[in-house]
Amino acid sequence: MTHRVMVLDINGLGAARSAVAGVGADETGVALMAPKAVHRVLRITGLTPVQANIVKQEMLARGGEAAVSWGTVNHSVAQTDALLMATIKQYAAFLKKMRMQPFGLAALADKIERVLENCETKPRGLDCRGKFLPLGERTLVMGILNVTPDSFSDGGAYLEPEAALARAREMVGEGADLIDLGGESTRPGAEPAGLDEELSRVTAVLPRMTGELDIPISIDTSKTPVARAALAAGAHLVNDQWALADDGMAELVASHGVPVVLMHNQRGTEYRDVAGDITAYFEERMAKAAQAGIASGRTILDPGFGFGKTPEQNLTVLRRLREFTGLGCPLLIGTSRKSTIGKVLDLPVDQRLEGTAATVAVGICRGADIVRVHDVREMVRVARMTDAIVRGGEEV
């Protein structure tokens, strides 16, 4: 008899249960063994040597591993990060013991547990003022509609209300799940639009869109007055590229009960660790959202591909996108026609369709729930094909 040895790609408890059941194990065996088949690597920042030594000791005692700074044992460092490496089964035993420890480790155990749970479960949907968007079943496609004269890709094409409305109808026909309407270009170096100008551009078309189209309309703005006017005109969610930085934005979103996209953005490209710094940014913005009364299920995270990042940092963000799933929110990516694609392929903005398709497919494989795109028809096809590969036959 010839034996085969195969490597299995098991990235969650659903896949682990299927794999264990697939060799003939009974229901009890599946329940006992599946948590042993899922291995998670977590990074914890800012531990004191006392905390780190206890974490390492308890993790080793459960059969896992913990890497810490060399100076942790003799307290020659003030703080250290820790890299935890264990199965779900080992984490469960580790967390039980951690909750018995002093030095704030019980609270840390709660946070570790939340992150692990977020890795296993996906948000199930978004209620956009009565229009429901399913999550987890398939990738949602957000069509971009810029009513601006200077957006990097389609500036001027839809500045006239009739042209914008026609494009919105076209995107619905192409399979868009929602449309993101913007009245100010956010490309690097763009001249900021005045408040009155942005309001004029948006309100010239938004009431007709919300009155005629059946899909949710997002308002792409970082200005509270623009968001207020858009919500009054029927917009269903807010896409904020500065993540509630403007005074009153968080409270406005909370009072209307709409979902909000919190995008990572910064001036400059300095990072200690790009994914880690973005995670810290998201945690701070999510805390602000919660404090204002925005329900946890209404927050969407966008790591800001193309904003405050070099081309290599943008690619790193896409590569490490799955790391943000531990935050427990739907993930949105906006890579469409961006300059990073142009630099990698040495192509102008009107020839970046294939490059965009590659980033969309990889983003979906890495955990993206929503993709924001210009070329709706083509990217709907890319998303459906990628979904068939990623989600087909898998518990989600």
C-alpha distance (Angstrom), angle and dihedral (degrees) to the residues before:
residue distance angle dihedral
M1 . . .
T2 3.79 . .
H3 3.78 115.4 .
R4 3.77 123.9 -147.2
V5 3.78 124.3 -152.5
M6 3.81 114.6 -160.3
V7 3.77 135.2 -176.7
L8 3.80 112.1 -133.2
D9 3.80 122.9 -151.6
I10 3.81 102.9 -139.7
N11 3.79 113.2 171.0
G12 3.79 102.2 162.7
L13 3.78 146.9 11.5
G14 3.80 92.4 -90.5
A15 3.80 91.9 58.7
A16 3.81 90.3 42.2
R17 3.79 92.7 53.8
S18 3.81 90.7 49.8
A19 3.81 91.9 49.1
V20 3.82 94.7 49.1
A21 3.81 92.2 45.1
G22 3.79 88.8 47.6
V23 3.81 92.7 68.0
G24 3.82 91.6 52.9
A25 3.80 102.5 -94.4
D26 3.80 115.2 155.5
E27 3.80 124.2 -119.6
T28 3.80 93.7 -90.5
G29 3.78 91.6 49.5
V30 3.80 91.6 49.7
A31 3.82 91.1 52.3
L32 3.80 92.2 48.8
M33 3.78 99.8 42.3
A34 3.81 105.5 35.3
P35 3.85 94.2 75.0
K36 3.82 87.7 55.5
A37 3.81 91.4 57.3
V38 3.81 96.4 58.4
H39 3.81 115.2 79.5
R40 3.79 119.8 -168.6
V41 3.80 128.4 -169.5
L42 3.80 113.9 -157.2
R43 3.79 129.6 -175.9
I44 3.81 118.5 -149.4
T45 3.79 119.7 -167.8
G46 3.80 132.7 -154.5
L47 3.81 102.6 22.4
T48 3.78 119.5 161.5
P49 3.81 115.2 -128.7
V50 3.82 89.7 -106.5
Q51 3.80 91.6 53.2
A52 3.80 93.0 43.2
N53 3.80 94.0 50.6
I54 3.80 91.6 52.1
V55 3.82 91.6 45.8
K56 3.79 91.6 51.0
Q57 3.81 93.7 45.4
E58 3.82 93.7 49.5
M59 3.79 93.8 44.6
L60 3.81 92.7 50.3
A61 3.81 89.4 48.2
R62 3.81 89.7 57.7
G63 3.80 93.1 50.3
G64 3.81 96.5 -101.5
E65 3.78 129.9 109.4
A66 3.80 135.5 -118.2
A67 3.79 125.3 -167.8
V68 3.81 116.9 -157.6
S69 3.79 137.5 165.5
W70 3.82 116.3 -67.3
G71 3.81 90.6 -120.7
T72 3.80 94.6 57.7
V73 3.80 96.7 91.7
N74 3.82 96.1 54.8
H75 3.82 94.4 32.4
S76 3.81 92.2 -119.3
V77 3.82 89.1 139.7
A78 3.79 124.5 60.9
Q79 3.81 94.2 -145.3
T80 3.77 139.6 5.9
D81 3.76 140.2 -170.4
A82 3.78 118.5 -129.2
L83 3.78 130.9 -147.7
L84 3.80 111.6 -151.4
M85 3.81 118.9 -160.2
A86 3.80 119.0 -174.5
T87 3.77 147.4 117.4
I88 3.80 122.0 -96.5
K89 3.82 87.3 -105.8
Q90 3.81 92.0 54.0
Y91 3.79 92.3 46.1
A92 3.81 90.4 54.7
A93 3.81 91.9 56.4
F94 3.81 91.4 41.4
L95 3.80 93.3 52.6
K96 3.79 92.4 48.6
K97 3.80 89.9 57.1
M98 3.80 93.8 41.6
R99 3.79 90.8 59.1
M100 3.81 88.0 63.3
Q101 3.81 92.6 56.3
P102 3.83 129.2 94.7
F103 3.84 127.0 -138.6
G104 3.80 94.7 74.2
L105 3.79 93.3 -64.9
A106 3.81 94.5 127.9
A107 3.81 89.5 62.3
L108 3.80 89.5 46.6
A109 3.81 88.9 52.9
D110 3.81 89.8 55.4
K111 3.81 90.7 52.8
I112 3.81 92.7 48.0
E113 3.79 89.8 50.5
R114 3.82 91.8 51.4
V115 3.79 91.9 51.1
L116 3.80 92.0 49.3
E117 3.80 91.4 48.8
N118 3.80 91.2 48.7
C119 3.81 89.3 54.7
E120 3.80 89.9 57.8
T121 3.79 101.6 41.6
K122 3.80 130.0 53.4
P123 3.81 126.1 -155.0
R124 3.78 108.1 -98.9
G125 3.77 102.8 -145.4
L126 3.79 151.9 -28.4
D127 3.78 124.0 -114.7
C128 3.80 105.1 -147.7
R129 3.79 101.5 -172.6
G130 3.77 92.2 -55.8
K131 3.79 96.6 -34.2
F132 3.80 106.8 106.8
L133 3.80 122.2 -148.9
P134 3.81 114.5 -164.9
L135 3.79 118.3 -136.0
G136 3.78 128.4 -163.7
E137 3.80 94.3 26.2
R138 3.80 95.8 78.0
T139 3.78 140.9 -19.9
L140 3.80 114.8 -82.8
V141 3.80 118.6 -133.6
M142 3.81 118.1 -143.5
G143 3.80 113.7 -161.8
I144 3.81 117.9 -143.6
L145 3.79 117.8 -130.8
N146 3.80 114.1 178.7
V147 3.80 115.4 -173.0
T148 3.79 90.8 -169.5
P149 3.80 136.4 111.2
D150 3.81 95.3 -136.5
S151 3.81 113.1 36.7
F152 3.80 109.6 140.0
S153 3.80 96.1 -115.1
D154 3.80 111.4 21.1
G155 3.80 103.6 14.7
G156 3.80 111.2 158.6
A157 3.79 95.8 7.1
Y158 3.81 95.0 102.8
L159 3.79 103.0 21.9
E160 3.81 91.7 115.9
P161 3.83 112.2 76.6
E162 3.80 94.3 -129.6
A163 3.81 91.8 52.4
A164 3.80 90.6 47.3
L165 3.79 92.8 49.8
A166 3.79 91.3 47.5
R167 3.80 90.8 52.0
A168 3.81 90.7 47.8
R169 3.80 90.6 53.9
E170 3.79 89.6 46.9
M171 3.81 92.2 52.5
V172 3.80 91.0 51.5
G173 3.80 88.3 53.5
E174 3.80 90.2 49.1
G175 3.80 91.6 56.6
A176 3.81 105.8 -94.7
D177 3.80 113.2 164.7
L178 3.80 92.8 -158.9
I179 3.81 138.1 -4.0
D180 3.80 126.5 -130.0
L181 3.81 111.6 -147.7
G182 3.80 117.9 -160.9
G183 3.78 131.1 -177.8
E184 3.81 99.5 -175.9
S185 3.79 129.7 55.1
T186 3.79 113.8 -120.9
R187 3.79 96.6 -172.0
P188 3.82 114.3 129.9
G189 3.79 110.1 -85.9
A190 3.81 95.2 14.4
E191 3.80 117.1 146.2
P192 3.83 107.8 -110.5
A193 3.78 114.4 -113.3
G194 3.78 116.6 -123.3
L195 3.78 117.0 -112.3
D196 3.80 94.0 -110.3
E197 3.80 92.1 48.3
E198 3.79 94.0 49.8
L199 3.81 91.0 46.6
S200 3.79 90.9 49.9
R201 3.80 93.6 50.7
V202 3.79 94.1 48.1
T203 3.80 99.9 41.7
A204 3.81 91.9 48.2
V205 3.80 90.4 70.4
L206 3.81 110.9 12.9
P207 3.84 99.6 80.2
R208 3.79 90.3 53.0
M209 3.81 91.5 48.2
T210 3.78 94.7 50.4
G211 3.79 91.0 44.1
E212 3.78 96.1 49.6
L213 3.82 108.2 29.3
D214 3.79 125.2 74.0
I215 3.81 97.1 -151.8
P216 3.82 126.1 80.8
I217 3.81 118.6 -89.5
S218 3.79 119.5 -144.3
I219 3.79 122.5 -155.8
D220 3.80 112.1 -137.9
T221 3.80 104.5 -150.8
S222 3.78 142.9 116.0
K223 3.81 94.1 -157.4
T224 3.79 117.6 98.3
P225 3.84 95.2 -147.9
V226 3.80 91.4 52.3
A227 3.79 91.7 48.9
R228 3.81 90.0 47.8
A229 3.79 92.4 52.6
A230 3.80 91.9 44.6
L231 3.79 92.9 50.9
A232 3.80 89.6 48.5
A233 3.82 87.2 53.4
G234 3.80 90.9 53.5
A235 3.82 105.8 -91.3
H236 3.78 111.8 162.4
L237 3.81 103.5 -151.2
V238 3.81 141.4 6.7
N239 3.81 124.6 -121.2
D240 3.81 104.8 -160.9
Q241 3.79 115.8 -172.7
W242 3.80 91.3 -167.8
A243 3.82 94.7 46.3
L244 3.81 103.4 -124.5
A245 3.80 95.1 -38.7
D246 3.82 94.3 134.8
D247 3.81 116.4 87.3
G248 3.78 112.1 -96.3
M249 3.81 96.6 8.5
A250 3.80 95.1 112.0
E251 3.79 92.7 47.9
L252 3.82 91.5 46.6
V253 3.80 92.5 53.1
A254 3.80 91.2 46.0
S255 3.81 93.3 49.8
H256 3.81 91.7 53.5
G257 3.81 94.7 43.9
V258 3.80 93.3 -133.9
P259 3.81 129.6 143.6
V260 3.79 117.6 -101.4
V261 3.80 131.8 -155.4
L262 3.81 111.6 -139.2
M263 3.79 108.3 -159.2
H264 3.78 124.2 -165.0
N265 3.77 111.0 -121.3
Q266 3.77 136.0 158.3
R267 3.77 141.9 162.4
G268 3.78 110.3 -106.8
T269 3.79 130.4 12.0
E270 3.81 103.3 -104.1
Y271 3.80 115.1 132.2
R272 3.78 135.9 163.9
D273 3.80 88.3 -154.8
V274 3.78 115.7 -9.0
A275 3.82 98.1 -144.7
G276 3.80 92.8 38.6
D277 3.80 93.1 49.3
I278 3.80 91.8 47.8
T279 3.80 89.5 50.3
A280 3.80 90.7 52.5
Y281 3.82 89.5 49.2
F282 3.80 91.1 51.2
E283 3.80 92.5 48.6
E284 3.80 90.6 53.5
R285 3.81 93.4 47.2
M286 3.81 92.7 44.9
A287 3.81 88.9 52.6
K288 3.82 89.4 52.1
A289 3.80 90.3 49.4
A290 3.80 92.2 49.9
Q291 3.80 92.1 47.3
A292 3.81 89.6 54.0
G293 3.79 90.5 51.6
I294 3.80 101.2 -102.0
A295 3.81 106.1 151.4
S296 3.81 114.3 -118.1
G297 3.79 91.7 -122.2
R298 3.81 91.5 60.1
T299 3.80 98.5 61.1
I300 3.83 121.9 100.4
L301 3.81 121.9 -173.8
D302 3.81 125.7 -143.0
P303 3.84 115.9 -175.7
G304 3.81 90.2 -151.1
F305 3.80 105.6 -116.8
G306 3.81 104.5 -156.4
F307 3.80 97.3 17.3
G308 3.82 120.7 105.8
K309 3.80 91.7 -17.9
T310 3.78 139.1 103.8
P311 3.81 118.8 -123.5
E312 3.81 90.7 -99.8
Q313 3.80 91.0 48.9
N314 3.80 89.6 51.1
L315 3.80 90.5 53.7
T316 3.81 90.3 46.7
V317 3.80 90.2 53.7
L318 3.80 90.3 52.7
R319 3.80 91.1 45.5
R320 3.81 91.4 51.3
L321 3.80 97.7 37.3
R322 3.80 93.2 119.4
E323 3.81 89.6 65.1
F324 3.81 89.1 72.3
T325 3.81 92.4 59.4
G326 3.80 87.8 81.6
L327 3.81 88.1 73.1
G328 3.79 90.4 69.5
C329 3.82 99.1 -128.1
P330 3.80 132.3 112.7
L331 3.80 112.5 -93.8
L332 3.80 124.6 -132.5
I333 3.79 124.8 -169.1
G334 3.79 127.4 -165.1
T335 3.79 108.6 -167.9
S336 3.80 98.5 136.4
R337 3.83 113.7 142.7
K338 3.82 90.8 -26.3
S339 3.80 122.2 166.7
T340 3.82 92.5 -109.5
I341 3.81 87.9 66.2
G342 3.79 89.4 48.5
K343 3.79 92.0 51.1
V344 3.80 94.6 47.1
L345 3.81 93.4 48.1
D346 3.80 98.0 27.6
L347 3.80 91.1 -127.1
P348 3.81 134.6 137.5
V349 3.77 121.5 -113.4
D350 3.81 94.8 -94.4
Q351 3.83 92.4 57.2
R352 3.80 101.3 52.9
L353 3.80 100.3 96.7
E354 3.81 96.4 109.7
G355 3.80 92.3 43.5
T356 3.78 90.1 50.9
A357 3.80 89.9 49.0
A358 3.81 90.4 54.3
T359 3.81 92.6 51.2
V360 3.80 91.8 46.7
A361 3.81 92.4 50.8
V362 3.81 93.5 46.8
G363 3.81 91.0 44.8
I364 3.79 91.2 54.4
C365 3.81 90.3 48.3
R366 3.80 88.3 51.7
G367 3.80 94.6 51.9
A368 3.82 108.9 -83.3
D369 3.81 113.4 156.9
I370 3.81 97.5 -174.8
V371 3.81 129.9 30.8
R372 3.81 120.0 -160.4
V373 3.80 110.2 -149.1
H374 3.80 146.2 163.1
D375 3.82 97.1 -149.6
V376 3.78 98.7 60.3
R377 3.81 101.6 171.2
E378 3.79 94.1 49.7
M379 3.80 95.7 42.6
V380 3.81 92.4 47.9
R381 3.80 86.4 59.1
V382 3.80 92.0 47.0
A383 3.80 90.4 49.2
R384 3.80 94.3 48.5
M385 3.79 92.3 49.2
T386 3.79 92.5 46.5
D387 3.80 90.9 46.9
A388 3.80 89.8 53.1
I389 3.81 89.0 55.9
V390 3.81 98.8 39.6
R391 3.80 101.5 36.1
G392 3.81 102.2 27.2
G393 3.78 112.5 117.3
E394 3.80 92.6 -5.3
E395 3.77 128.8 116.4
V396 3.82 108.7 -113.9
